[in-house]
Amino acid sequence: MLLLIILFVSTAFAKNGKKTDVRIDIFLDKLPAGSKTAILVINPVTQDTVYKKNVLEPVIPASNIKLFTTAVALKLMGPEYLVSTKLFTDDTDLTDGVINGNLYIKGFGNPLFTLKDLDSLAAFLDTLKIKRITGNIIGDDTFFDNVYSRDDWIIQENANVPLPPVSALVLNRNKFTLKLNSHRKYGKPLRYSVIPGYGFVKVNMRARVTKFRTRPRITYHTAQDGFKIKVTGGMRRSRRKKYYAIFADNPPLFTALALNEKLKRKKIIVEGKPATGSTPQLADELAGIDLPLKKLIALTNKNSDNFLAECLFKIIGANYSGEQGNSFYATQAVMSFIEENGIHIEGSSIVDGSGISRFNKITVAAIVDLLDAMYHNKELFSEYLSSLAVAGVDGTLKGRFKSSTVKNNFYGKTGTLNGVSAISGYLKTRKGNDLIVSIIMEFNRKGANYYRNIQDEIIEELAENL
């Protein structure tokens, strides 16, 4: 009897599906010549294929790669895993109010550690009534390797989406802002300010106000006695201020400088200097700031945050290997997950955690296999689903599907690069059916919005009629 019911449902579903096939084909006929489209839609309950096109052709997935990164992180570490930044010391007796030795600040990949968090750690030393530190303030980012740039770990990479250094020890996303003001007399030095106002950041301003259009040249580096910025060239006179992102090129030393400054403002005497190094295994933990993995995953997926994704990628590598987190171990972890879950991987290549790289190649069959595996994982599916953007509600889908059946009924991940638009996720149709959808389009004519609109029409068609 159960088999007959299943057959009846599948047959009825197939009849509706034929009409939907025709409508989807009409939508796709609007695509300019030369564009490439890969689509796969399945019902994860019945395992029926609803629609397919070029399902085994490798395409550039853009940020749909984050679906793999976050799924592997959940499976490997669990949603309650804590991503931390911690203070340690090699002094075992603090009752005298003195740290006789070094103070270590060690990062375990927490990409959301802020100046406010640093204040909290410094304030904890106040509660211990620490008045003096005889050693150094040491920044430790050895939980990851020190290959901070994606362009350095991906051969021949030249991504057009710049990221701050990806490190285990992060402060304010490893960047700050230099504001330049040229509203002065010609020939005068530019006015400037640093946001936030780090006292250890020193600016050597050699750039001048000019009558002609020109750009300032900004160079910088981290030194033990401070972060040094040199500005040369010039900037045309204007009332408009200009803002430049400055990256902490040596994240552990930069954070040590910031902590050193915080401690001195609290009247704690530091006899040593800011430095970098490794925390001894037997060092005592004093305090920490923790970020639950499930929160990190939600922020990564909903907002398609590339920096968070790359930090998460290396966290995966560290936990998978039991050694230093790096891109090699992270890739091995993802490939192991793919193999264990029987995901179609032929023709695919995953080189980063965010999807920025155009060297990433994936099939929609692989994406749907992944989403299907997570759908049937009773322990993890709820957390995974809630990490995705909700149509018409939040994240990268907030502005889409606002007035359609799809609103609130599609949980998905978008992806965008020059010439690439992707969307994949879980759809609840008007008739109550669950569908898994993956659409990836590569193009060289018209803008990304044109292709998003066609994707939206396809998903709306599925929601209304299946």
C-alpha positions in Angstrom: 0.0 0.0 0.0 2.8 2.4 0.9 4.5 1.7 -2.4 1.3 2.5 -4.3 1.0 5.8 -2.5 4.6 6.7 -3.3 4.1 5.8 -7.0 0.9 7.9 -7.1 2.7 10.9 -5.6 5.6 10.5 -7.9 3.4 10.2 -11.0 1.4 13.3 -10.1 4.5 15.2 -9.4 5.9 14.2 -12.8 2.8 15.5 -14.6 3.2 18.9 -13.0 6.9 18.7 -13.6 6.5 18.5 -17.4 4.6 21.8 -17.5 7.2 23.4 -15.3 10.0 22.1 -17.6 8.4 23.9 -20.5 8.1 27.2 -18.5 11.7 26.9 -17.2 12.9 26.4 -20.8 11.1 29.5 -21.8 12.9 31.5 -19.1 16.2 30.1 -20.2 15.5 31.0 -23.8 15.9 34.7 -22.7 19.6 34.1 -21.9 22.1 35.8 -24.3 24.0 33.6 -26.6 27.3 32.4 -25.1 26.0 32.2 -21.6 26.3 28.8 -19.7 23.7 27.5 -17.4 23.8 24.5 -15.1 20.6 23.6 -13.1 19.5 20.7 -11.0 16.3 20.5 -8.9 15.4 17.4 -6.9 12.8 16.3 -4.4 14.9 15.0 -1.4 12.0 13.0 0.0 11.2 11.0 -3.2 14.6 11.5 -4.8 12.8 12.6 -8.0 14.7 14.8 -10.4 12.4 17.7 -11.2 14.6 19.6 -13.7 18.2 19.2 -14.9 20.5 20.9 -17.3 24.3 20.4 -17.7 24.3 18.8 -14.2 27.8 17.3 -14.6 29.5 20.3 -16.3 32.0 22.0 -14.0 31.2 25.7 -13.5 32.5 28.5 -11.3 30.4 28.3 -8.1 31.4 31.7 -6.6 30.2 31.9 -3.0 28.3 28.6 -3.3 31.6 27.1 -2.1 30.7 28.4 1.3 28.0 25.7 1.4 30.8 23.1 1.6 33.0 25.1 4.0 30.2 25.5 6.5 28.8 21.9 6.2 32.3 20.5 6.8 32.8 22.7 9.8 29.5 21.6 11.4 30.2 17.9 10.8 33.8 18.1 11.9 33.5 20.3 15.0 29.8 20.5 15.9 27.7 23.6 16.3 28.7 24.2 20.0 32.4 24.3 19.2 34.0 27.5 20.5 36.3 29.7 18.4 38.5 31.6 20.8 41.0 34.3 21.5 42.8 33.7 24.9 45.3 35.2 27.3 48.0 33.0 28.8 51.0 33.5 31.1 54.0 31.4 32.0 53.9 32.8 35.6 52.2 30.3 38.0 51.8 32.7 40.9 50.0 36.0 40.4 49.1 36.7 44.0 51.8 39.3 44.2 50.2 41.4 41.5 53.1 40.8 39.1 53.4 38.6 36.0 57.0 37.5 36.3 57.3 36.5 32.7 55.4 36.9 29.5 51.8 37.6 28.7 50.5 35.8 25.6 47.5 36.6 23.5 46.8 33.6 21.3 44.2 33.4 18.6 42.4 30.2 17.6 40.8 31.6 14.4 38.2 34.0 15.9 37.7 36.4 13.0 35.3 38.6 15.0 37.6 39.5 17.9 37.4 43.3 18.4 38.9 46.2 20.3 36.0 45.9 22.7 36.9 42.3 23.3 40.6 43.3 23.8 39.3 45.8 26.4 37.6 42.9 28.2 40.7 40.9 28.3 42.8 43.8 29.6 40.1 44.5 32.2 40.4 41.0 33.5 44.0 41.7 34.5 42.6 44.5 36.6 40.4 42.0 38.5 43.5 40.0 39.2 45.1 43.3 40.5 48.0 42.9 38.1 50.3 46.0 38.3 53.4 44.9 36.5 54.5 42.5 33.7 58.2 41.8 33.7 58.3 40.1 30.3 57.0 40.7 26.8 53.5 41.0 25.4 53.5 38.2 22.8 51.0 37.8 20.0 50.6 34.1 19.0 48.9 33.1 15.7 50.5 29.7 15.4 47.2 27.9 15.3 47.3 28.8 11.6 50.2 29.0 9.2 51.5 32.5 8.4 50.5 32.4 4.8 48.2 35.3 5.2 47.2 36.0 1.6 45.1 33.8 -0.6 47.2 34.8 -3.6 50.1 33.1 -1.9 48.5 29.8 -1.2 46.6 29.5 -4.5 49.0 29.1 -7.4 48.6 31.8 -10.1 45.8 33.4 -8.1 45.0 37.0 -8.8 41.7 37.6 -7.2 39.9 40.9 -7.6 38.3 40.7 -4.2 41.0 41.9 -1.7 40.9 40.4 1.8 42.7 41.4 5.0 45.4 38.9 6.2 43.8 35.6 7.1 45.4 34.7 10.5 44.6 32.8 13.7 44.9 36.0 15.8 42.6 38.7 14.5 41.8 42.2 15.7 39.0 44.2 14.1 39.3 42.0 11.0 43.0 42.9 10.7 42.3 46.3 9.2 41.6 49.9 10.1 41.0 53.1 8.2 43.2 56.1 7.3 41.2 59.2 6.6 42.8 61.9 4.4 41.6 65.5 4.2 42.9 67.8 1.4 40.8 70.9 2.2 43.8 73.1 2.8 46.0 75.6 1.0 47.9 74.3 -2.0 51.2 72.8 -1.0 50.2 72.1 2.6 50.5 68.6 4.0 47.3 66.5 4.0 45.4 66.3 7.3 44.8 62.8 8.4 43.3 60.7 11.2 43.3 57.0 12.0 40.1 55.1 12.8 40.0 53.7 15.4 42.5 55.9 17.1 45.4 53.5 17.8 48.2 55.4 19.6 50.9 53.1 18.3 50.1 53.9 14.6 52.5 56.5 13.4 51.9 58.4 10.1 54.7 60.0 8.2 52.7 62.5 6.1 54.7 63.7 3.1 51.7 64.1 0.7 50.6 67.6 -0.2 47.5 69.4 -1.4 47.7 69.8 -5.2 45.9 71.8 -8.0 45.8 68.8 -10.3 44.3 65.3 -10.0 46.6 62.9 -8.3 46.6 60.0 -5.8 48.5 59.6 -2.6 50.8 56.6 -2.3 50.5 54.8 0.9 53.0 52.2 2.3 53.1 50.6 5.7 54.5 47.9 7.9 54.4 46.7 11.5 57.4 47.2 13.7 58.1 46.3 17.3 57.8 50.0 18.3 54.7 50.7 16.3 52.8 50.5 13.1 54.4 52.8 10.5 52.5 54.5 7.6 54.2 56.6 5.0 52.1 58.8 2.7 53.7 60.4 -0.3 52.5 62.1 -3.5 49.5 64.3 -3.3 45.8 64.8 -3.4 43.7 67.4 -5.2 42.2 70.1 -3.0 38.6 69.1 -2.1 36.1 69.2 0.7 35.5 65.5 0.4 37.5 63.3 2.6 38.9 60.0 1.4 39.2 56.8 3.3 41.7 54.0 2.8 41.7 50.5 4.2 45.0 49.7 5.9 45.7 46.0 6.6 47.6 44.7 9.6 50.4 43.0 7.6 51.7 41.3 10.8 48.5 40.4 12.7 50.1 38.9 15.9 52.5 41.8 16.3 49.8 44.3 15.6 47.5 42.8 18.2 50.4 42.6 20.7 51.0 46.4 20.1 47.3 47.1 20.7 47.2 45.0 23.9 50.4 46.7 25.2 48.7 50.1 24.6 45.6 49.0 26.5 47.6 47.7 29.5 49.6 50.9 29.7 46.4 53.0 29.7 45.3 50.9 32.7 48.5 51.9 34.5 50.0 48.4 34.2 53.7 48.6 33.8 55.1 46.5 31.0 58.9 46.1 31.2 59.2 44.1 28.0 58.1 44.8 24.5 55.4 43.7 22.0 56.6 40.6 20.2 55.5 37.5 18.4 56.0 33.9 19.4 54.4 30.6 20.5 52.6 30.1 23.8 54.3 27.4 26.0 52.2 24.2 26.3 52.2 24.5 30.1 51.2 28.2 30.2 48.2 29.0 32.4 45.1 30.3 30.7 43.9 33.5 32.2 40.8 34.5 30.2 39.2 34.2 26.8 36.7 35.5 24.4 34.6 32.8 22.7 32.6 32.7 19.5 30.2 29.7 19.0 30.8 28.0 15.7 27.1 28.1 14.8 27.1 31.9 15.1 30.2 32.1 12.9 28.6 29.8 10.3 25.4 31.8 10.2 27.3 35.1 9.7 29.4 33.4 7.0 26.4 32.1 5.0 23.7 34.7 5.5 26.0 37.6 4.6 28.3 35.7 2.3 31.3 37.0 4.3 34.5 36.1 2.5 36.9 36.9 5.4 34.9 34.8 7.9 34.8 31.9 5.3 38.6 31.9 4.8 39.2 32.0 8.6 36.7 29.1 9.0 38.5 27.2 6.2 41.8 27.3 8.2 40.0 26.4 11.4 38.8 23.3 9.6 42.3 22.5 8.5 43.7 22.8 12.1 41.0 20.6 13.6 41.1 18.0 10.8 44.9 17.6 11.0 45.6 18.2 14.6 48.4 20.5 13.4 48.6 24.0 12.1 45.6 25.2 10.1 46.3 25.7 6.5 44.6 25.5 3.1 46.1 22.1 2.3 44.6 20.4 5.4 41.3 22.3 4.9 41.0 21.0 1.3 41.8 17.5 2.5 39.0 17.8 5.1 36.5 19.0 2.5 37.4 16.2 0.1 37.2 13.6 2.9 33.7 14.9 3.7 32.7 14.7 0.0 33.9 11.1 -0.2 32.3 10.0 3.0 28.9 11.4 1.9 29.0 10.0 -1.6 28.9 13.4 -3.2 29.6 13.5 -7.0 33.0 15.2 -7.3 34.2 14.3 -10.8 35.4 17.4 -12.6 35.3 19.5 -9.5 38.1 21.4 -7.7 37.9 23.3 -4.4 40.8 25.7 -3.6 39.5 28.1 -1.0 36.8 28.5 1.6 35.0 31.6 0.3 34.5 31.0 -3.4 36.5 34.1 -4.4 38.8 32.1 -6.6 37.9 31.4 -10.2 40.0 28.3 -9.9 37.1 26.7 -8.0 35.1 24.4 -10.2 32.0 22.5 -9.1 29.0 20.8 -10.7 25.4 21.4 -9.6 25.2 17.7 -9.1 27.8 18.0 -6.4 26.0 21.0 -4.7 22.7 19.1 -4.7 24.4 16.0 -3.4 25.8 18.1 -0.5 22.5 19.8 0.3 20.7 16.4 0.1 23.3 14.9 2.5 22.7 17.7 5.0 18.9 17.5 4.5 19.0 13.9 5.8 21.4 14.6 8.6 19.0 14.9 11.6 21.7 16.2 14.0 23.0 19.0 11.8 20.3 20.0 9.4 18.5 22.5 11.6 21.7 24.5 12.3 22.7 24.3 8.7 19.3 25.4 7.4 19.1 28.3 9.8 22.6 29.6 8.7 21.3 30.3 5.2 19.7 33.5 4.0 15.9 33.5 4.0 14.2 34.8 0.9 12.8 38.3 1.3 13.9 38.4 4.9 17.6 38.6 5.6 21.2 38.2 4.4 21.9 38.2 0.7 18.3 37.3 -0.1 16.7 40.1 1.8 16.0 42.1 -1.4 14.7 39.1 -3.4 11.3 37.4 -3.6 9.7 40.0 -1.4 6.2 39.7 -2.9 6.1 36.1 -4.0 5.3 32.7 -2.7 9.0 32.1 -2.3 9.3 34.7 0.6 10.1 32.8 3.8 10.0 29.5 1.9 13.5 29.5 0.4 16.7 29.2 2.4 19.6 29.7 0.2 23.1 30.7 -0.6 23.9 33.2 -3.4 27.1 33.6 -5.3 28.5 36.5 -7.4 31.7 37.1 -9.3 32.3 39.0 -12.5 30.4 36.9 -15.1 29.0 34.5 -12.6 25.7 34.3 -10.7 24.7 31.4 -8.5 21.9 30.4 -6.1 21.4 27.1 -4.3 19.2 26.0 -1.4 16.1 24.5 0.0 12.6 25.4 -1.2 9.2 24.7 0.3 6.6 24.8 -2.5 3.0 26.1 -2.2 1.8 22.5 -2.3 4.1 21.6 0.6 6.8 19.8 -1.3 10.5 20.1 -0.3 12.9 20.8 -3.2 16.6 21.2 -3.4 17.6 23.8 -6.1 21.0 24.7 -7.6 21.4 27.2 -10.4 24.7 28.5 -11.7 25.1 30.8 -14.6 28.3 32.0 -16.4 27.9 34.9 -18.8 29.7 37.7 -20.7 26.8 39.9 -21.6 24.3 41.9 -19.5 24.7 42.4 -15.8 24.3 40.0 -12.9 20.8 41.4 -12.1 19.5 40.1 -15.4 20.6 36.6 -14.5 19.3 36.9 -10.9 15.9 37.8 -12.3 15.8 34.7 -14.4 16.9 32.6 -11.4 14.1 34.2 -9.4 11.5 33.4 -12.1 12.6 29.7 -12.1 12.4 29.4 -8.3 9.0 31.2 -8.3 7.8 28.8 -10.9 8.9 25.8 -8.9 7.3 27.2 -5.7 3.9 27.9 -7.4 3.4 24.8 -9.4 5.1 21.8 -7.7 
